């Protein structure tokens, strides 16, 4: 965990802000959203805040940010709304005029903000990244728990997908669990229930309400006639607060899952100082989810040497760039990526031999293959598990082939990756003999390259299975 330090305090304070457009008009275009991200980054930096995630849809945006104790959140939010509104209305004059009939408005006067505990930042980040991914009628909950904080106070903040954030009336849990229609009762100190409207609530057929109570999640069937419609505003969201002692809520099943993206292409050259537009125009390997894009490639550092590069942009603003993975005379390039939009990011690089200095060996000390092998010149693969928040390599492994005649390393090119939540499947073209799970060479017939498949554990320390066409 990282902390914000000032002369008088060390803190780790994070907040989740939701802004909606005036009258909930669907005015925000993808280009406008990208520009909003840049503006939010700019004003946040001026106020000493750190943007963790920013995303949104056509009529609302989410901002997850870190701040310092002395800052007045209300003043920051007002400054952010004023600055972004003025700039967007100036830069997208015609689009705004068409929707708001020339009125100088953009944001709704109301907003939602909630503090969040450190244990839930990844969950919140995934929720913000997954904007525009829910499908109406599929009862997706979009629940954002910050669960129980380490000091024993818990907060569960839920935002109904694409609906105004209006908390409903607390209801009695015993009636709900028995399946009876909700009946309004006085709030109870630690047992507040808030309901969230499904996307298809007004379809005239009936739907179900998803709700949270205490430390659990419950569902009750209902028909429209069972509940007074005045108790369910047209746009109903929910906030559910709970108090407990160190209890984490299991909510994996109710969060919308981001689509896993992979990209393998010819490596392109760029530097950490290049703009996203410059890098994007080269059509190299990249993965892009929710306005956040990661590019991989290399930099020609000298006439005879190349070093790998990987860079992330959030809505056109550089979040990080890494040039320190390999800085030796080895010719290394990045040419493949897999990202789930959350915490799972793998990068694929090439290596042509071991040289003195910093390279991937320091990350592969516990990997399936810890180094390049014998010989040099042949191009092998390096797979690295990378922290998408800052680009740090958690662990890595080399993946190579061997010549059966002399045992020297030979070329292997990874062509694709797939992730099932627990293991990483690697597809590759292998010259000469690919390796079995026990690292011994396979016996192959016919000509290479051989189509190779290996299933790795998530930490890249072990191969569960390995096979290749025409090899045993």
C-alpha positions as CSV (number, residue, x, y, z in Angstrom):
1,X,0.0,0.0,0.0
2,X,1.3,3.5,-0.9
3,X,0.6,6.6,1.1
4,X,0.3,10.4,0.5
5,X,2.8,12.3,2.6
6,X,2.8,15.9,3.6
7,X,4.7,17.9,6.2
8,X,2.1,17.1,8.8
9,X,0.5,13.8,7.8
10,X,0.7,10.4,6.1
11,X,-2.5,9.2,4.7
12,X,-4.3,6.8,2.4
13,X,-7.6,8.4,1.7
14,X,-9.6,7.5,-1.4
15,X,-13.0,8.7,-2.7
16,X,-15.4,7.6,-5.4
17,X,-17.2,10.5,-7.2
18,X,-20.1,10.2,-9.6
19,X,-21.2,13.1,-11.7
20,X,-24.3,13.1,-13.9
21,X,-25.1,15.3,-16.9
22,X,-27.9,18.0,-16.6
23,X,-31.3,16.3,-17.0
24,X,-29.5,13.0,-17.5
25,X,-29.0,13.9,-21.2
26,X,-26.9,11.4,-23.1
27,X,-24.5,14.0,-24.3
28,X,-21.0,12.6,-23.5
29,X,-19.4,11.1,-26.7
30,X,-16.3,8.9,-26.7
31,X,-14.2,11.8,-27.8
32,X,-15.7,14.0,-25.1
33,X,-15.1,11.3,-22.5
34,X,-11.4,11.2,-23.5
35,X,-11.1,14.9,-23.1
36,X,-12.9,14.9,-19.8
37,X,-10.3,12.4,-18.6
38,X,-7.5,14.8,-19.5
39,X,-9.3,17.7,-17.8
40,X,-10.0,15.7,-14.7
41,X,-6.3,14.7,-14.5
42,X,-5.2,18.3,-14.9
43,X,-7.5,19.8,-12.2
44,X,-6.8,16.9,-9.9
45,X,-3.0,17.5,-10.1
46,X,-3.5,21.2,-9.3
47,X,-5.4,20.2,-6.2
48,X,-2.8,17.6,-5.2
49,X,-5.1,14.7,-5.9
50,X,-4.1,11.5,-7.7
51,X,-6.6,10.0,-10.2
52,X,-6.7,6.2,-9.7
53,X,-9.4,5.5,-12.3
54,X,-11.7,7.6,-14.5
55,X,-14.4,6.4,-16.9
56,X,-18.0,6.9,-17.7
57,X,-20.9,6.6,-20.1
58,X,-23.1,9.0,-22.2
59,X,-24.8,10.6,-19.2
60,X,-22.5,10.1,-16.2
61,X,-18.8,9.7,-15.2
62,X,-17.0,7.9,-12.3
63,X,-13.8,9.2,-10.7
64,X,-11.8,7.2,-8.2
65,X,-9.1,9.4,-6.6
66,X,-6.8,9.8,-3.7
67,X,-6.6,13.0,-1.6
68,X,-5.0,14.4,1.5
69,X,-6.7,15.0,4.9
70,X,-6.7,18.8,4.8
71,X,-8.5,19.0,1.5
72,X,-12.2,20.1,1.5
73,X,-13.9,17.6,-0.8
74,X,-16.9,19.8,-1.5
75,X,-14.6,22.6,-2.8
76,X,-12.6,20.2,-4.9
77,X,-15.7,18.8,-6.5
78,X,-17.1,22.2,-7.2
79,X,-13.8,23.3,-8.8
80,X,-13.7,20.1,-10.9
81,X,-17.3,20.5,-12.1
82,X,-16.8,24.2,-12.9
83,X,-13.6,23.7,-14.7
84,X,-14.6,20.7,-16.8
85,X,-18.0,22.2,-17.6
86,X,-16.5,25.4,-18.9
87,X,-13.9,23.6,-21.0
88,X,-16.2,21.0,-22.4
89,X,-18.8,23.7,-23.3
90,X,-16.1,25.7,-25.0
91,X,-14.5,22.8,-26.9
92,X,-17.7,21.0,-27.9
93,X,-19.8,24.0,-28.4
94,X,-22.1,22.7,-31.1
95,X,-22.7,19.3,-29.5
96,X,-23.7,20.9,-26.2
97,X,-25.9,23.5,-27.8
98,X,-27.9,20.9,-29.7
99,X,-28.7,19.1,-26.5
100,X,-29.2,22.0,-24.1
101,X,-30.7,24.6,-26.5
102,X,-27.9,27.0,-25.9
103,X,-28.1,27.0,-22.1
104,X,-24.7,27.3,-20.3
105,X,-25.1,23.9,-18.5
106,X,-23.4,20.5,-18.5
107,X,-23.3,18.9,-15.0
108,X,-26.2,18.2,-12.7
109,X,-26.0,20.3,-9.6
110,X,-26.1,17.2,-7.4
111,X,-23.4,14.6,-7.2
112,X,-22.5,11.3,-5.4
113,X,-19.3,10.8,-3.4
114,X,-18.3,8.1,-1.0
115,X,-15.1,7.3,0.9
116,X,-13.6,3.8,0.3
117,X,-11.4,1.5,2.3
118,X,-8.0,0.4,1.0
119,X,-9.2,-3.3,0.7
120,X,-11.7,-2.4,-2.1
121,X,-9.7,-0.1,-4.4
122,X,-9.2,-2.9,-7.0
123,X,-12.9,-3.8,-6.9
124,X,-13.8,-0.1,-7.4
125,X,-11.3,0.2,-10.2
126,X,-12.7,-2.8,-12.0
127,X,-16.2,-1.3,-11.7
128,X,-15.1,2.0,-13.1
129,X,-13.2,0.3,-15.9
130,X,-16.3,-1.8,-16.7
131,X,-18.5,1.1,-17.5
132,X,-20.7,0.5,-20.6
133,X,-20.3,-3.2,-20.2
134,X,-23.6,-4.1,-18.4
135,X,-26.6,-5.4,-20.5
136,X,-30.1,-4.4,-19.6
137,X,-32.4,-7.2,-18.5
138,X,-29.6,-9.4,-17.2
139,X,-29.9,-8.4,-13.6
140,X,-26.4,-7.0,-13.3
141,X,-26.0,-5.5,-9.8
142,X,-23.0,-3.2,-10.2
143,X,-22.3,-3.5,-6.4
144,X,-19.3,-1.7,-5.1
145,X,-18.3,-2.8,-1.6
146,X,-15.5,-1.3,0.3
147,X,-16.3,-4.1,2.8
148,X,-15.0,-3.9,6.3
149,X,-12.2,-1.4,6.8
150,X,-9.2,-2.5,8.9
151,X,-10.4,-0.4,11.8
152,X,-13.7,-2.4,11.9
153,X,-16.0,0.1,10.2
154,X,-17.5,-1.1,6.9
155,X,-19.0,0.7,4.0
156,X,-20.8,-0.8,1.1
157,X,-21.5,1.7,-1.6
158,X,-23.6,0.5,-4.5
159,X,-24.2,2.4,-7.7
160,X,-27.1,1.2,-9.9
161,X,-25.9,1.0,-13.5
162,X,-27.0,4.1,-15.4
163,X,-29.5,5.3,-12.9
164,X,-29.8,8.3,-10.6
165,X,-28.3,7.7,-7.2
166,X,-31.4,7.9,-5.0
167,X,-31.4,5.8,-1.8
168,X,-34.7,4.0,-1.1
169,X,-36.4,3.3,2.1
170,X,-34.9,0.7,4.6
171,X,-36.9,-2.5,4.9
172,X,-37.3,-5.3,7.4
173,X,-34.9,-8.2,6.5
174,X,-37.0,-11.0,8.0
175,X,-39.9,-10.2,5.6
176,X,-37.6,-10.0,2.6
177,X,-35.9,-13.3,3.4
178,X,-39.3,-15.0,3.8
179,X,-40.2,-13.8,0.3
180,X,-42.9,-11.3,1.4
181,X,-43.2,-8.0,-0.5
182,X,-41.1,-5.3,1.1
183,X,-42.9,-3.2,3.7
184,X,-41.5,0.1,4.8
185,X,-40.4,0.2,8.5
186,X,-38.3,2.5,10.6
187,X,-34.6,2.3,10.0
188,X,-32.7,-0.1,12.2
189,X,-29.3,0.8,13.5
190,X,-27.3,-1.9,11.7
191,X,-29.8,-3.4,9.3
192,X,-30.5,-1.0,6.5
193,X,-31.7,-2.3,3.1
194,X,-31.6,-0.4,-0.1
195,X,-33.1,-1.5,-3.4
196,X,-31.7,-1.2,-6.8
197,X,-33.9,-1.1,-9.9
198,X,-33.1,-3.6,-12.6
199,X,-32.8,-2.3,-16.2
200,X,-36.1,-3.8,-17.2
201,X,-38.2,-2.7,-14.3
202,X,-40.7,-0.8,-16.5
203,X,-41.3,-3.5,-19.0
204,X,-44.8,-4.2,-17.7
205,X,-44.0,-7.9,-17.1
206,X,-42.3,-7.8,-13.7
207,X,-38.7,-8.3,-12.7
208,X,-36.8,-8.7,-9.6
209,X,-35.2,-6.4,-7.1
210,X,-31.6,-6.9,-6.1
211,X,-30.8,-5.7,-2.6
212,X,-28.3,-5.8,0.1
213,X,-28.9,-6.2,3.8
214,X,-26.3,-6.2,6.6
215,X,-23.4,-8.3,5.4
216,X,-25.3,-10.4,2.9
217,X,-27.0,-10.1,-0.5
218,X,-30.6,-11.2,-1.0
219,X,-33.1,-11.2,-3.9
220,X,-36.9,-11.2,-3.8
221,X,-39.2,-11.7,-6.7
222,X,-41.8,-9.0,-7.3
223,X,-44.4,-7.8,-9.7
224,X,-45.1,-4.1,-10.3
225,X,-48.4,-4.2,-8.5
226,X,-46.7,-5.4,-5.3
227,X,-45.0,-2.1,-4.6
228,X,-46.4,1.4,-4.6
229,X,-44.7,3.0,-7.5
230,X,-44.2,6.2,-5.5
231,X,-41.7,4.2,-3.4
232,X,-39.7,3.4,-6.5
233,X,-38.6,6.6,-8.3
234,X,-38.1,6.3,-12.0
235,X,-34.4,6.2,-11.6
236,X,-33.7,4.1,-8.4
237,X,-30.2,3.4,-7.2
238,X,-28.9,2.3,-3.8
239,X,-26.4,3.0,-1.1
240,X,-26.0,0.3,1.5
241,X,-24.0,1.0,4.7
242,X,-23.0,-1.7,7.1
243,X,-21.0,-1.8,10.3
244,X,-19.0,-4.8,11.3
245,X,-15.7,-6.2,12.4
246,X,-13.3,-7.2,9.6
247,X,-15.9,-8.9,7.4
248,X,-15.2,-9.0,3.7
249,X,-18.2,-9.4,1.4
250,X,-17.9,-11.9,-1.4
251,X,-19.3,-10.1,-4.5
252,X,-17.3,-11.7,-7.4
253,X,-20.4,-13.1,-9.0
254,X,-22.3,-9.8,-9.2
255,X,-19.6,-7.7,-10.8
256,X,-19.6,-7.3,-14.5
257,X,-16.6,-9.0,-16.0
258,X,-14.4,-7.1,-18.3
259,X,-13.6,-8.8,-21.6
260,X,-10.1,-10.3,-21.7
261,X,-8.1,-8.8,-24.6
262,X,-5.0,-10.1,-26.3
263,X,-2.9,-8.6,-29.0
264,X,0.1,-10.0,-30.9
265,X,1.7,-8.1,-33.8
266,X,5.0,-7.1,-35.2
267,X,6.8,-5.1,-32.6
268,X,7.1,-1.3,-33.3
269,X,9.5,1.2,-32.0
270,X,8.5,4.1,-29.6
271,X,9.9,6.1,-26.7
272,X,8.4,7.0,-23.3
273,X,8.2,10.6,-24.5
274,X,6.0,9.8,-27.5
275,X,2.3,10.8,-27.5
276,X,-0.4,8.2,-27.7
277,X,-1.4,9.4,-31.1
278,X,2.2,8.8,-32.4
279,X,2.4,5.3,-30.9
280,X,-1.2,4.3,-32.0
281,X,-0.4,5.3,-35.6
282,X,2.3,2.6,-35.8
283,X,-0.3,-0.2,-35.4
284,X,1.7,-2.2,-33.0
285,X,0.4,-4.6,-30.3
286,X,-2.0,-3.0,-27.8
287,X,-4.9,-3.8,-25.5
288,X,-7.6,-1.2,-24.8
289,X,-10.4,-1.4,-22.3
290,X,-12.6,1.4,-21.1
291,X,-10.5,4.3,-22.5
292,X,-7.3,2.7,-21.0
293,X,-4.7,1.5,-23.5
294,X,-1.4,-0.4,-23.0
295,X,1.1,-0.5,-25.8
296,X,4.2,-2.8,-26.0
297,X,7.2,-2.5,-28.3
298,X,10.8,-1.5,-28.2
299,X,13.2,1.5,-28.5
300,X,16.2,1.5,-30.8
301,X,18.7,2.7,-28.1
302,X,21.7,2.5,-30.4
303,X,22.6,1.4,-33.9
304,X,23.1,-2.2,-32.7
305,X,20.8,-2.5,-29.7
306,X,17.1,-2.6,-28.9
307,X,15.4,-2.5,-25.5
308,X,11.7,-3.4,-24.7
309,X,9.2,-0.7,-23.9
310,X,5.7,-0.8,-22.4
311,X,3.4,2.2,-21.8
312,X,-0.1,2.9,-20.5
313,X,-2.4,5.8,-21.4
314,X,-5.7,6.6,-19.6
315,X,-7.9,8.7,-21.9
316,X,-4.9,10.0,-23.7
317,X,-2.9,10.8,-20.6
318,X,0.3,8.8,-19.9
319,X,-0.1,6.9,-16.7
320,X,3.3,5.1,-16.8
321,X,6.0,3.9,-19.1
322,X,8.7,1.3,-18.3
323,X,12.1,1.3,-20.0
324,X,14.0,-0.7,-17.2
325,X,13.0,-4.3,-17.8
326,X,16.1,-5.1,-19.9
327,X,18.9,-2.6,-20.4
328,X,21.7,-4.9,-21.6
329,X,23.1,-5.4,-25.1
330,X,20.5,-8.1,-25.7
331,X,18.1,-7.2,-28.4
332,X,14.8,-7.3,-26.6
333,X,11.4,-6.4,-28.0
334,X,7.8,-6.5,-26.7
335,X,5.3,-8.1,-29.1
336,X,2.3,-9.5,-27.1
337,X,-0.2,-8.6,-24.4
338,X,-3.1,-10.1,-22.4
339,X,-5.2,-7.9,-20.1
340,X,-8.5,-8.5,-18.3
341,X,-9.0,-4.8,-17.7
342,X,-8.3,-5.4,-14.0
343,X,-5.3,-6.8,-12.2
344,X,-4.3,-9.5,-14.7
345,X,-1.8,-8.3,-17.3
346,X,0.8,-10.4,-19.1
347,X,3.4,-9.1,-21.5
348,X,5.5,-11.1,-24.0
349,X,9.0,-10.1,-24.9
350,X,11.9,-11.5,-27.0
351,X,15.4,-12.3,-25.9
352,X,18.5,-13.2,-28.0
353,X,20.9,-14.1,-25.3
354,X,22.2,-13.4,-21.8
355,X,24.3,-10.2,-21.4
356,X,25.8,-8.6,-18.3
357,X,23.5,-6.2,-16.6
358,X,19.8,-5.9,-15.8
359,X,17.5,-8.1,-17.8
360,X,14.5,-10.4,-17.2
361,X,16.6,-12.9,-15.2
362,X,16.0,-10.9,-12.1
363,X,12.2,-11.4,-12.4
364,X,12.5,-15.1,-13.4
365,X,14.4,-16.4,-10.4
366,X,11.5,-18.6,-9.5
367,X,10.2,-19.0,-13.0
368,X,9.7,-22.3,-15.0
369,X,12.8,-21.3,-17.0
370,X,15.1,-18.9,-15.1
371,X,17.4,-17.8,-17.9
372,X,17.9,-17.9,-21.7
373,X,20.0,-21.1,-21.8
374,X,23.2,-21.9,-23.6
375,X,24.3,-20.3,-26.8
376,X,23.0,-17.0,-28.2
377,X,21.4,-15.4,-31.2
378,X,18.3,-17.5,-31.3
379,X,15.2,-15.5,-30.4
380,X,13.2,-16.9,-27.4
381,X,10.2,-15.7,-25.5
382,X,9.9,-14.1,-22.1
383,X,6.5,-14.0,-20.4
384,X,6.0,-11.5,-17.6
385,X,3.2,-10.9,-15.2
386,X,2.9,-7.1,-14.9
387,X,1.1,-4.8,-12.4
388,X,-1.2,-2.7,-14.7
389,X,-1.3,0.1,-12.1
390,X,2.4,1.0,-12.4
391,X,4.1,-1.5,-14.8
392,X,6.1,-3.4,-12.1
393,X,7.0,-7.0,-13.1
394,X,5.8,-9.4,-10.4
395,X,7.4,-12.5,-11.9
396,X,8.5,-13.9,-15.3
397,X,9.7,-17.0,-17.1
398,X,11.7,-17.7,-20.2
399,X,10.1,-20.0,-22.9
400,X,12.6,-21.6,-25.3
401,X,13.3,-24.6,-27.5
402,X,16.4,-26.8,-27.6
403,X,18.5,-28.3,-30.4
404,X,18.6,-32.1,-29.8
405,X,22.0,-32.3,-31.3
406,X,23.9,-30.1,-28.9
407,X,21.3,-28.9,-26.3
408,X,21.7,-25.3,-27.2
409,X,18.8,-22.9,-27.1
410,X,16.8,-22.4,-30.2
411,X,14.0,-20.0,-31.2
412,X,10.4,-20.0,-29.9
413,X,7.8,-17.4,-30.8
414,X,4.6,-17.0,-28.7
415,X,1.6,-16.5,-30.9
416,X,-1.2,-16.2,-28.4
417,X,-2.2,-16.3,-24.7
418,X,-5.5,-17.2,-23.0
419,X,-6.5,-16.8,-19.4
420,X,-9.2,-18.9,-17.6
421,X,-8.9,-17.2,-14.2
422,X,-6.3,-19.6,-12.8
423,X,-3.9,-20.7,-15.5
424,X,-2.3,-19.1,-18.6
425,X,-2.4,-21.0,-21.8
426,X,0.5,-20.3,-24.2
427,X,0.5,-21.0,-27.9
428,X,3.8,-20.8,-29.7
429,X,5.8,-21.7,-32.8
430,X,8.9,-23.7,-31.8
431,X,11.9,-24.4,-33.9
432,X,13.7,-27.6,-33.2
433,X,12.5,-29.3,-30.0
434,X,10.0,-27.6,-27.7
435,X,10.2,-28.5,-24.0
436,X,8.0,-30.8,-21.9
437,X,6.6,-29.7,-18.6
438,X,9.7,-31.2,-16.9
439,X,11.9,-29.0,-19.1
440,X,13.3,-31.9,-21.1
441,X,13.2,-31.8,-24.9
442,X,10.4,-33.4,-26.8
443,X,11.1,-35.9,-29.6
444,X,9.6,-34.5,-32.8
445,X,9.1,-35.7,-36.4
446,X,8.9,-33.6,-39.6
447,X,10.0,-30.1,-40.1
448,X,9.7,-27.1,-37.7
449,X,8.2,-24.8,-36.6
450,X,6.1,-27.1,-34.3
451,X,2.8,-25.9,-32.9
452,X,3.4,-25.8,-29.2
453,X,0.9,-25.5,-26.3
454,X,1.9,-25.0,-22.7
455,X,-0.4,-24.4,-19.7
456,X,1.3,-22.3,-17.0
457,X,0.3,-21.6,-13.4
458,X,-0.6,-17.9,-12.9
459,X,2.8,-17.2,-11.3
460,X,4.7,-18.8,-14.2
461,X,6.6,-21.1,-11.9
462,X,5.2,-24.4,-13.3
463,X,3.9,-25.9,-16.5
464,X,0.9,-28.1,-15.8
465,X,0.9,-29.6,-19.3
466,X,2.8,-29.2,-22.6
467,X,2.3,-30.7,-26.0
468,X,3.3,-30.0,-29.6
469,X,2.0,-31.2,-33.0
470,X,4.2,-34.1,-34.3
471,X,6.1,-34.2,-31.0
472,X,6.0,-36.5,-28.0
